[in-house]
Amino acid sequence: MLQPELKLRRDKIRSLMAQQGIDAALITCNTNLIYTFGSVVSGYLYLPLHSPALIFVKRPNHLNGEHLFHIRKPEQIVNLLKEQGLPMPTKLMLEGDELPYTEYVRLAGLFPDTEVVNGTPLIRQARSVKTSIEIEMFRRSGIAHAKAYEQIPTTYRPGMTDLEFSIEIERLMRLEGSLGIFRVFGRSMEIYMGSVLTGDNAGYPSPYDFALGGQGIDPALPGGANRTPLQEGQSVMVDLGGNFNGYMGDMSRVFSIGRLPDEAYTAHQVCLDVQEKVVSMVRPGVACEELYNAAIELVSAAGFADRFMGTGQQAKFIGHGIGLEINEAPVLAPRIKQQLEPGMVFALEPKIVLPGIGPVGIENSWVVTNEGVEKLTNCNEEIIAL
């Protein structure tokens, strides 16, 4: 990662720190280390307001640099700060929404005379507006994502289950460079590479706050494919994440086993219409709730409100921010008054579940520009027969 890019990111955090009177941050969670240091390490990045960042590394042991120090435990950090001539912070932020309680207490205890505050919301705010290099990473990821999806029909064989189909698509994704892991922000939010849902499994209630759930194959990870046979007249939604370079692109496409009932194509077109309507409204300064309300109005007028974003358990959003994690800001949901800004990247995913048939709809990744929006995931959006 280019050092000027990392400095730009750290300076975005510093700017927000200054507004809240915070004079240092101690960062240790993987996604925030990727954002500020460019790589996952076992260690800590100390970010003073007015001095260069220092990185304290436990593992791996081969790294070196002007501001890099190898340590065995975090208790060594304070003496190293003093050796560098840095004062103890008056107000320090830790990743309070991400760190385990014991780790938070241990790190806070290093600075007994310092006011310690939760810095997770501030870091997420900085990360919500992407740099030009981050946006280019999304573009490259979107190209690889689309290339994998275009090959999906070649993997289908009659008699497959949804799980077998998913495994073959996952293989395609990995061959195109997917890192496999799909990072999700939020307590108890877990997912593997995404989900492949067919038939009534698409409406199966999930403990996770995803658009559609699925039963999964074990209660230890209750989401996604559940070994449902792919049957004539049913739809299959492929929603596998596009992590090809650390950035979590999101794209869903729908396939059919033979011809679907006419209602499925009607409902799918409604989702495409929602996408077109919402995208036409996207510009800097538009509030997230306006986009959600427009989608609900259109879906209700078409008569699909009771099956939009699920059936018995419906998700109350139509899109979410993406970045180094899923569930970044902004969130396109009711009562979310946050306004869009240039550089924000989000997934828009209007979906309808039809009992006895399965899921239809669309999901694409988008970046907000000065004038409107740019699509990052470009491939066929119609229902494709297998």
DOTIFI-238893 format. One record per residue (C-alpha): residue in three letters; x, y, z. Coordinates in pm, whole numbers, plus 50000, padded with zeros to 5 digits. Example, Ala and Ser with C-alpha at 12.3 -4.5 7.8 and 13.67 -1.06 7.14 Angstrom:
ALA512304955050780;SER513674989450714;
//
This chain:
MET500005000050000;LEU501375034449906;GLN502395054550211;PRO500735086950087;GLU497425068050065;LEU497775054650420;LYS498685089150548;LEU495585103350377;ARG493425077750555;ARG495065084150891;ASP494635121550841;LYS490905116450780;ILE490725100051123;ARG492875127551276;SER490545154351141;LEU487575138151316;MET489645132851633;ALA490485169851645;GLN486795178851628;GLN486165158451943;GLY489275168852135;ILE490905134552103;ASP494675136152090;ALA495555099652019;ALA494105066251906;LEU495265030751973;ILE494085007951691;THR494334970051695;CYS491364954251506;ASN492154938351170;THR489994959550941;ASN491164992051099;LEU494784980851075;ILE494284973450705;TYR492825008450668;THR495565026750856;PHE498625004150813;GLY497804985250493;SER498044950150638;VAL496824927450915;VAL499324923251198;SER499094911951555;GLY499814945051719;TYR498784981151763;LEU498905013251562;TYR499285044051780;LEU497945074851604;PRO498845107951768;LEU497055139151653;HIS500195158451557;SER502965132351519;PRO503685103151284;ALA501875070751354;LEU503795043551538;ILE503205006351483;PHE503874981151761;VAL504044945451628;LYS503864912151811;ARG503604890651497;PRO504994886351230;ASN508604891951331;HIS510114901050992;LEU508704936350954;ASN510854967350991;GLY510535004650944;GLU511335038651090;HIS508275039851313;LEU507885002451373;PHE508694985451704;HIS508564948551794;ILE506944940852130;ARG505874910352329;LYS502954926752513;PRO501054959752502;GLU502454970852839;GLN505694979452656;ILE503935006452452;VAL503995033852718;ASN507765032852770;LEU508335032652394;LEU506135063452358;LYS508185081052623;GLU511435071052450;GLN510085087652134;GLY509465119552331;LEU505695117252302;PRO503495129452589;MET500795107552733;PRO497435115552570;THR494825135352758;LYS492005118752564;LEU492555085152392;MET490185065052175;LEU489965027252155;GLU487785005351931;GLY485085001852193;ASP482484985251969;GLU484914958851844;LEU487334949952123;PRO486504923152380;TYR485864938252723;THR489034923952878;GLU491194937452596;TYR489554971752619;VAL490154972952994;ARG493754961452954;LEU494574987952693;ALA492755015352882;GLY494765005653190;LEU498005014653012;PHE496955051153043;PRO495555055053398;ASP495455093153389;THR493875095153043;GLU490215098652946;VAL489455068452727;VAL486565069852478;ASN485005046952217;GLY486515055051877;THR484695029351662;PRO481985053451536;LEU484625079151446;ILE486745054051252;ARG483665040851073;GLN482755076550980;ALA486205081750829;ARG485995048850641;SER482505056250503;VAL483875080650243;LYS486345062250023;THR489535076049872;SER490155074649497;ILE492445044649544;GLU489795026149745;ILE487235032849472;GLU489635018949214;MET489994987749430;PHE486214984049416;ARG486224988049037;ARG488824960548998;SER486944938149237;GLY483714944249044;ILE485354933348717;ALA486584900648872;HIS483214895149040;ALA481334899148712;LYS483784876248530;ALA483084848548781;TYR479304853548767;GLU479264852048387;GLN480604816348413;ILE477944804348659;PRO475704787048398;THR478614764248303;THR478714749648656;TYR475094737648667;ARG474284700648635;PRO470754685748662;GLY470144669248998;MET472334693549193;THR471444706649536;ASP471814743349623;LEU474894734449829;GLU476584716149542;PHE475814745549312;SER477214769749569;ILE480444749949603;GLU481044751049226;ILE480434788749216;GLU482704793949516;ARG485404775549320;LEU484904799549028;MET485194829149262;ARG488424816249414;LEU489924809849071;GLU489194845948979;GLY491084857349289;SER488504859149568;LEU490164858749911;GLY487284837750042;ILE486734855450374;PHE483774879150394;ARG484164903750680;VAL480964916550843;PHE480704944251103;GLY478454938051400;ARG478084915251697;SER477304879151600;MET477274887151228;GLU478844857551047;ILE478924845550689;TYR481194824350473;MET481394836250110;GLY477734845450085;SER474594825750006;VAL472954805649731;LEU469204803649796;THR466504784449614;GLY462804778049669;ASP461304783550012;ASN464724782850181;ALA465054819250071;GLY462314828650315;TYR463694808550606;PRO464144832050908;SER467734839551000;PRO469284852651323;TYR471524874851109;ASP470494909150983;PHE470764899850616;ALA468274907450339;LEU467494870350298;GLY468474842750537;GLY468354806050452;GLN468544777050692;GLY472134766750630;ILE473404731450684;ASP474054733451058;PRO472794754351353;ALA476424764951406;LEU476124786951094;PRO472394791251025;GLY472354808450687;GLY472474800650318;ALA472134768050128;ASN470534738350307;ARG470864710150050;THR467574718349878;PRO467424701049535;LEU467364725049242;GLN463974717849089;GLU462134727448772;GLY460144759548814;GLN462234773149101;SER464554802949113;VAL468094803849251;MET469664835649385;VAL473454837249393;ASP474704862949646;LEU478404855949692;GLY480614884149811;GLY483294899149592;ASN486304901949820;PHE489134901549566;ASN491444926949731;GLY490104933150081;TYR487114953849968;MET483714937350006;GLY481844941149678;ASP478254928549678;MET476284914349384;SER473254891449351;ARG471914875349034;VAL468954852048977;PHE468884819748777;SER466014796148701;ILE465634758948661;GLY463654759148340;ARG460814783848299;LEU459424801248609;PRO455784811548664;ASP454974845448511;GLU454694861348857;ALA458434856248907;TYR459354876748602;THR456874903748704;ALA458334905349056;HIS461874905748921;GLN461024935248697;VAL459634953649001;CYS463014949449170;LEU464764962548859;ASP462354992048862;VAL463194998549228;GLN466874998449140;GLU466295022948854;LYS464155045849070;VAL466555046449365;VAL469625051149147;SER467935080448970;MET467575097449310;VAL471125091649433;ARG473225122949460;PRO475175140549735;GLY472875154950001;VAL470045129649961;ALA468995113350289;CYS469085075350312;GLU465475073250430;GLU464265090650112;LEU465685062349903;TYR464135035750126;ASN460735052550124;ALA460765055349744;ALA461475018049715;ILE458665008649954;GLU456215031049770;LEU456995014549437;VAL456894978949574;SER453614985649756;ALA452004999549442;ALA453044967849257;GLY451454945749525;PHE454604928849657;ALA455094946849990;ASP454324915450195;ARG457094896050017;PHE459694923549981;MET463024916050153;GLY461604883650293;THR458214869350386;GLY457514860650749;GLN460654879150861;GLN461394909450647;ALA464584929650645;LYS464014966650707;PHE466564980750467;ILE467194980650093;GLY470924987050096;HIS474024991150308;GLY477495005850293;ILE480384983950192;GLY484134987050226;LEU486614966150421;GLU483514951650586;ILE479874946050503;ASN477514968450703;GLU479505000350676;ALA477765034050646;PRO475505044950485;VAL472465022850549;LEU469405027550325;ALA466695022450584;PRO463745040550744;ARG464525069550978;ILE468165070550866;LYS468685107350799;GLN472375104850708;GLN472995122250377;LEU474985107050094;GLU478435121050018;PRO480725117149717;GLY482935086649770;MET480415066449970;VAL480045031049837;PHE476925010349897;ALA475114978949787;LEU471494982749675;GLU469544949949699;PRO465784950549632;LYS464614914349656;ILE461274896249663;VAL460634860949788;LEU457824841349620;PRO456594811449823;GLY456894779249627;ILE459154795649368;GLY462034812949544;PRO463834846349541;VAL464014872049263;GLY465624906249256;ILE468934923149208;GLU471964935649399;ASN474724958049273;SER477494978949426;TRP477555016449361;VAL479775046349439;VAL478315080949494;THR479885106849264;ASN479645144749255;GLU476845141948999;GLY475095109649094;VAL476265073849103;GLU478565048848927;LYS477805011648902;LEU480684989349010;THR479214954948928;ASN478254951148563;CYS476784919048423;ASN473434905348302;GLU470574914748535;GLU467794893448385;ILE466764859548516;ILE469024834448340;ALA467714799448270;LEU470064771148360;
//
